[in-house]
Amino acid sequence: MHRGIYEAASGMLVQETHLDVITNNLANVDTPGYKRRISATADFSALLDRIEKVSEDGETKITTVLPADMPFKGREIIGSVALAAIFSEDVMDTFPGVVKDSESQLDIAIDGPGFFAVTDENDNRFYTRAGNFTLDSNGNIVNPNGLMLQGEGGALNVGNNPRSVEINRKGQVIVKREQENEIIGRVALFTFERPTYMRHQANNLLTPTEQSGEAEDVDAANIKIWPGMLEMSNVEVVTEMARMIEAQRIYEGASKALMTHDEQTSKLITSFSRG
């Protein structure tokens, strides 16, 4: 194995992934509630140094050991590819986006940490910071893709022919009818122990992972909503463009290194064949 070629190629692959993450961030710069993702790398030895062990409680856990202590069964360590890079993970930046005034009474923004919960027709639950909601033909409060906003007791439904619908600072949904006003429920908010590890799905939706932990209800007394407001994306175009230029330059550098190693290898083969 020619280490130089492998290490240069691994660097190019990593930067391609970085560019994909940055491009996706830029594509969602105007998406309400979108949280940008940040990619991270690790050296190749960090991947090789992890082995799985079954603990006494029967769970499989990943532990890190030194290369010299790994059971190679008679194989001799002749070197390493520690300079090779791999894509480690990408995490979500939970820093809040700018909150702007909205003309819709059902647009809401979360004041502080937390996520809205929405469900589809199959009762699959997703989470989001996007607060751009409307009413569907059945009186459900839904997001632009038709997923139903969840309250403390399930999906929030305002019934037929309301005069108007408002959501107040405490998250209470107030339906104004001809004769009276009615509070039909309260918007539910959820938090996670490590929300940075939540995964993005299609349509600006999030799902929890083992690393993020399970959803925890926000106590009603701690719910704070900005009615008539909308949280925008936390993507900063200038920052992402700077990251894109950096990734492109690193990619170009790794590409030149790969070509140099390839030329040297060709010269070496030619020299030996003549000898």
Phi, psi and omega in degrees: 000129176273104187301320183300317180294315181296320181291321178293319180295321179295323177295322178294318179297320179296316181292329174299318179294319176302316180296324177297317180296315181296318180299318178296321177299314181294326179293339183251023183297332180254011180275119181303132175075002182291138176248124183294155179251146182240127181264153182224152179240165176216161177282156187298327181296332178296330177285318182289332185280359180262129176231154181265136176229143177265120182280177182296331180276005175090357181272144177273124182235147179264125179238156181256131178231159177286146180304324181294337182265359183281143184282090181273356174055060174090349179280142183260135177283119182252358180164191180215167172243045185297337180279348178289144182249150175228155174285121184273301183191165169232137185238164183265134175276112185272006179300132184294149176274175179291137178261127182239154175295146178231154180272354182264136179289339182262001173282129182223152178231144180277130176266096183111194181286161177131168181219147170283154174247135177228150180232150177266186183293342178263012179066023173281132184259138176228167181232152183201158172259352181288122184252024179272097183244156176219180175257137174267183184293343180263003180087009177276143173277118187230161174272178184301341180260010175085006178280139188275130176291135183263137173254192182295332182247016182122200182297142181271118181236127185265000179083194185265141171050052174287147177291319175197160179229132179228154174238123185270184185299331181270004179086006179284135179266116184251121179258122179262121179247184183298320187259328186206169174255143184227133173268111186265354179163186180227139178297131179269138175241152183224146176237166180226151182296317179226079185294343179298337182267007175291151183256137175282135173247188179293157174062035174062036179253154182237148173231147179286159176233176178298323181288325182285334184088169181279160180292139177238133181294138172275128180301141184304326181291340183258001180285126178229121183238140172262104179287147179068020180234161181219125177281129181267180179295149176265016178283129175254117187301317183298316180297315181293322178295322178295319178295324179294316178298318179299313181297320180295321180291320178296320179298315179297319179297317179294324178295318178295321178297319179297316180295323179296314178297323179294318179294319179296321179296319179297317178297321180295317178297318180296319180296317180292323181292328178285329182286000000 
